Amino acid sequence: MIDETNLMFARKWEVTMTPEQFERALLDPQAIFNAPEGVLTEPSLTKEQKIEILRRWEYNAAEEAVALEEGMPGEESDILQRVLIALGELTGPLDLEHTSPSKQHGVPRAAVKKGR
């Protein structure tokens, strides 16, 4: 469920997302969105675009979690969990039983159903 208190701070602009912002969101979602919930509520994105942004955010968050686990400086956050919840809201339940054998345990594309 989307946390309504985060919605007002979920994105970093007040008008429709531009193509340049979308391209930037694909490279660095946190540069465009303050929170994963902002991706869900962005009216100018298609469902497929939202899924792709969240998948890339999930990968980045998993990389950061592994870095922290391996002793890199930084603080733990709930961002990975929030990204996975947002993905689940778009696609239905994620198949987390079949994750990759890497430390990141990335969510495979097959786990994210596009039709819901």
N, C-alpha and C positions, 0 to 999 in steps of 0.2 A: 504494500500500500504506500502511496506517495505521502510523505510527511509535508503537510500543508504549510508548516512554518518555514520550510526551506524554499518554497516556490518563489517568493519575492526576491530571493538572492540566488536563484538557480542559474541565471544567465547574465552575461556581462553587457548587454545592449538592450535597448527599449523598442526597437523596430524589427521588422522581418530580417532574418539572417541573409547576408549577402553570399554570393558564390565564393568569394574570397574567404569569408568566415567559415563556410562549410569546409573548404579545402584545409584551412588551418585546424579546424576541429578534428579532421581525420588524422592529422599529424600530431596534434597535442590537444586533446579534448579539454583539459583543464585551462588552457589558454582562452577558451571561448565560453565554457560553462563553469559556473562555480560549484555545481553539484550534478550528479547523474540524473537527478529528478528533472533538471532543466532540459535534458535531451528529450525526455518523455513529453514534455509540455510544449515543445517548440513546434508551432503550427506550420512553419514553412518547410519542414522536413518530412519526407515519406517514411513509412514504417521501415523500409529497407535501409534508408540512410541512417535512421536512428539506431537500428541494430548494428550497423557497421561502426558507427561512432562508439557505441557502448562496448563492442567487441574489442576495439583498439584500446579503449580506456581500461577494460578488464586486463588486457595483456600488460599495459603499463603498470597497473596497480599490483599485478602478480609479480612483476619484475622488482618493484620496490619492496614488496613483502619478503622476497627471497634475499634481497640485499640486506635488509634489516636482520633477517634470520642469520645471515652470515657475518654479522658484526659491523656492518657499515653504520655510520652515525645517522641518526634521524629518529623520528617519532612514529610509533604505530598509529594507525588510523583505521576507521571502519569503511574506508572508501571502496575496497574490494567487495565487501559484503553489499554495500549500497549499489554498486554497479551491477552485481549479479541479481539483486532484487529488481532493479530497473529492467534488465534484460528479460527476466522472468515475467514481468508485467506485460512486456510486448509480445513475448513468444509462448507463454505458458511455461510449465515446469521445465527446468533445465535437467538434462541427463548428466548428473555429476558423478554417476557410478563409473562412467567410461571416460576418464580424463587421460591426458597424455602422460607418458612416463617421466617427463621432465620434473624438475623441482617446482616449476611454476604451476604445474597441474592445469595447464590451459584448458579452457572449455573448447572442445572440438566443434567445428562448424556444424556437424551433424546433430550436436546437442541442442542447437538453437533452431527451433522450428520457426519458419517464416510465416506460416499460415496459422492464424488463431482466430 
